[in-house]
Every structure is written in structure tokens, then in C-alpha cells.
Amino acid sequence: MDAAVDRLVDLRYLDDRLFAEGHVRRRSATRGPLAPSAELAARGVDRALADRAVQGIDPESQLAAATRLVERMAGQKSFAGYRELLDSTGPKLVRRGFAPGIVRRACRAVWEGTVPASEA
């Protein structure tokens, strides 16, 4: 059994670092960094490896992903103000692992209509 595991490690089929990086890359389009980190920990990946993989997500990418989600969640609804938009979509984004500061910036960008062309 140990020989088989050693062989899989040698062939890089069992590589927690590569798994963590790939998982974060896949999930970062719809999740903030806290969610993939918790998911990796739940799957038994070392916390230090998970943290290193999550550090690869830059703040601008997080903001772009959060902004896209706010736009999608807000949909065709009409909100009386920024605060109502934030109260409606904010908790959902926090549950998806986005930091509150990123959530506020994303909601502000959507509310003010200042979403950069590259994010639209």
C-alpha cells in the first residue's frame, strides 16, 4: 500500500499544493478567499498550503468576482438606495467567503454604475 501511495506522489497525482491551487483557481470566480480555504481544510489539506493557495487571489480579482455576483443577484430588482442593495446582497456574498470590505466596494460599484468595462 505504501509503495502505491509513494508512486502516486512521485507521479504528482497526490499533490496537495497542486490540488489547493487548482481548487482555489476554480472556486475564486464565484467565491471569496475564505470559502475555498475552509473547503480545503475540510478536505484535509494542510492549513498553510491552503493559505498559500488563497494568497494568490489578488484583491482586484476578488472585487471583480464580487461585483459580477452583486449584479447577478440584484438582477432587475429596484433598490431604494445603496444600503438596501447592500442589505440584500451583502450577506449572501459574505456567506460565499468574501470579506465585508470587498462586498461594500462591489455593492458601491454596482449602485453607482461604476463597474469597469473589463468587469461588465
N, C-alpha and C positions, 0 to 999 in steps of 0.2 A: 504494500500500500504506500509506504513512504517513497519507494522508488517511482511510483506512478505520479505522486504529487511533485516530487523533485523534477521529473521530466516535464510536467506541465508548467512548472515555474521556469525551467530552462527555455521552454518554447514560448514563454511570455503569455501563455493562456491564463495563468493565475498571476496577475499583477495588480495589486490593489491601487497603486498610483495611477496606472493607465485607466483602470476602471473608474476611479474617482474623477479623473479629468474628463473622461467621456461622459459620465453621468452629469456632471456639472454643465458641460457644454450643451447637452441635450435639454436639460431642465431649465437653463437660465433664460430661455425665451419666454417662459410663462411663470417662472418662479424667481423670487428674490434669493439671495445667497443663504439665508437662514434655512430655507426649506431643503435644498439639496444636501446641506451639511447635516441636518438631522436625519435625512433619509439614508445617507451614507453611514452614519453612526448606527442606525437601526439595522443596517446590513452587516455590521461587524467590521467596518473599515476603521482603522486607527484614526482617532480624532485629529492628530497632527497632519496626517495625509489628507483628510477631508478639509481641514482648514487651509492647507496649501492650495488645494484644487479650487476652493472657493475664492481665494485671494486673486485668482486670475480673472475674475469678473470685475471689469472697471466700472466706476460709478456712472459714466455716461451710458454704458450698455444697460445698466440696471434702470436708469431713468427712461431710456428708450423703451424697454420692455414694459415698465410700469405704465408709461404714457399710452402705449398701444392697448394695454388692458383696460385702463380707465376709459378710453374712447369706446372700446367694445362694450364694456359694462354699462356705460352711460347711454349708449345706443341713441335712440330717437327720443329719449325722455327729456323733459324740460325741467330744469332746476332753477329755483328762485335766486340762488346765489352760489358762490364758491363753497361756502360752508355746507350747504345741502348736498352738493356734489361730493365733497369730502366725506361727509357723514354716511352717504350712500355707498360709495365705492371703497373708501379707506379701509374699513375693517376687513373687507374681502382681500385686499392686497396685502395687508399685514398678515393675514392667515396664510397667504401664499409665500411668505418669507421675505417680504420687502420691508426695509427699515421705514419707520414713520416719516423721517425727513424726505426720503425718496418719494413716498406716497404723496406727501404735501406738495412737493415740486411737480409731480406728474399731474395732480389734480389742478394745480395752478396753471400749468401749461395748457391743459385742455380747456379750462374755464376761460382763459384769456385768449385762446385761439393762437397761441404762440408755438405750436408744435412745429419744429424744424422740418423742412421739406424731406430730409433724409429719413425721418421717422414716420411720415404720413403714409 
